[in-house]
C-alpha cells in the first residue's frame, strides 16, 4: 500500500479499503495529486471517514472481492471533483458477478471515455452513450 503523505504529479495511490493510513482520515480535507487511483476492497470496508479529494485522477481502478458494491462515501461526495477521470477499470475477483449499486454516479464524470467491467452487473447503462470504448467481460 502506498501511504506517503507527500504526493507528486503522475504518482499512483493504492487504497486498501480495509487498511487506511491515519492521515487519510484526518478531519481537514486533503488533496492528492495522484493521476492513478486503485482501490482494492472486499466490500466490508469502512471508507466513510476517508477525507481526501482526488482531483487529478485520470485512471480509476476498482478491484473487488464481493457480490455487492457501492462507491465509498468519499467518492460519492467527491466524484464531481474527479473531472479529469478518463478511464475506469472495474474487476471483480469474487466467484460470482458483483452488482454495482451506484454505477451511474461514475458515468456522470464528463471526461470518462473508456470503461472495462469484468464480472460486474450494473442496474442500468444510462449515461454510457458518450463513451468511446466499453468492454464488458462476464467470464
C-alpha positions in Angstrom: 0.0 0.0 0.0 1.3 3.4 -0.9 0.7 5.7 2.1 3.2 8.5 1.7 1.7 11.8 2.7 3.6 13.8 0.0 2.2 13.2 -3.5 3.7 14.1 -6.8 2.2 14.6 -10.2 1.8 11.3 -12.0 2.1 9.1 -8.9 -0.3 6.3 -8.1 -2.3 5.8 -5.0 -3.4 2.4 -4.0 -6.1 2.3 -1.4 -6.7 -1.0 0.5 -10.0 -0.1 1.9 -9.7 -2.3 5.0 -6.4 -0.7 6.0 -6.5 3.1 5.7 -3.5 5.2 6.9 -4.4 7.5 9.8 -3.6 10.7 7.8 -6.2 9.8 5.2 -9.0 10.1 7.9 -8.0 13.4 9.4 -10.7 16.0 9.7 -9.1 18.5 7.5 -9.8 17.7 3.8 -6.6 16.8 1.9 -5.9 16.8 -1.8 -4.0 14.1 -3.7 -2.2 14.9 -7.0 -2.2 11.2 -8.0 -3.2 10.6 -11.6 -4.0 7.0 -11.0 -6.1 5.6 -8.1 -6.5 1.9 -7.4 -9.0 0.8 -4.7 -9.0 -2.8 -3.6 -11.8 -3.9 -1.3 -13.7 -7.0 -0.1 -16.8 -4.9 0.2 -16.9 -4.8 4.0 -14.6 -1.8 4.3 -15.2 1.4 6.2 -14.1 4.2 3.9 -16.7 6.7 5.1 -14.1 8.5 7.1 -11.6 9.0 4.3 -11.3 12.7 3.7 -9.2 13.0 0.5 -10.0 14.7 -2.8 -8.6 13.0 -5.9 -8.9 16.0 -8.3 -6.1 14.8 -10.7 -7.2 11.2 -11.1 -7.3 10.1 -14.8 -7.3 6.4 -14.3 -9.6 4.8 -11.7 -9.1 1.1 -10.9 -11.5 -0.8 -8.6 -10.5 -4.3 -7.6 -13.4 -6.0 -5.9 -14.0 -9.3 -4.0 -17.7 -9.1 -3.3 -21.2 -9.8 -4.6 -22.5 -6.2 -3.9 -20.6 -3.0 -4.3 -21.3 0.7 -3.8 -18.9 3.5 -4.2 -17.2 4.5 -0.9 -18.8 7.6 0.8 -15.8 9.8 0.0 -16.1 9.0 -3.7 -19.8 9.8 -3.7 -19.2 13.2 -2.2 -16.0 14.0 -4.2 -16.6 12.4 -7.6 -17.7 15.7 -9.1 -14.2 16.9 -8.4 -12.7 14.0 -10.3 -13.1 16.0 -13.5 -10.0 14.6 -15.2 -11.0 10.9 -14.9 -10.8 9.3 -18.4 -10.6 5.6 -17.8 -12.4 3.3 -15.4 -11.4 -0.4 -14.9 -13.6 -2.5 -12.5 -12.6 -6.1 -11.9 -14.4 -8.4 -9.6 -12.4 -11.4 -8.2 -15.3 -12.9 -6.4 -16.6 -16.3 -7.7 -19.9 -14.7 -8.9 -21.0 -11.4 -10.5 -20.9 -8.3 -8.4 -23.8 -5.9 -8.5 -22.6 -2.3 -8.8 -25.2 -0.3 -6.9 -24.4 3.3 -7.7 -22.7 2.8 -11.1 -24.5 5.8 -12.7 -22.6 8.2 -10.4 -19.4 7.2 -12.2 -21.0 7.6 -15.6 -21.7 11.3 -14.7 -18.0 12.1 -14.9 -17.8 14.2 -18.1 -14.3 13.2 -19.3 -14.8 9.5 -18.7 -14.4 7.9 -22.1 -13.2 4.3 -21.6 -14.6 1.6 -19.3 -13.8 -2.0 -18.7 -16.1 -4.1 -16.5 -15.2 -7.7 -15.5 -17.7 -9.8 -13.7 -19.8 -6.8 -12.9 -23.6 -6.4 -13.1 -25.0 -2.9 -13.4 -28.6 -2.0 -12.9 -28.6 0.5 -15.9 -26.3 1.6 -18.6 -27.8 5.0 -18.8 -25.0 7.6 -19.4 -22.6 5.5 -21.3 -23.6 6.7 -24.8 -20.8 9.2 -24.8 -18.1 6.6 -24.2 -15.6 5.8 -26.9 -15.0 2.3 -25.6 -16.9 0.0 -23.3 -15.6 -3.6 -22.6 -17.8 -6.0 -20.6 -16.4 -9.4 -19.6 -18.7 -11.9 -17.9 -16.3 -14.9 -17.8 
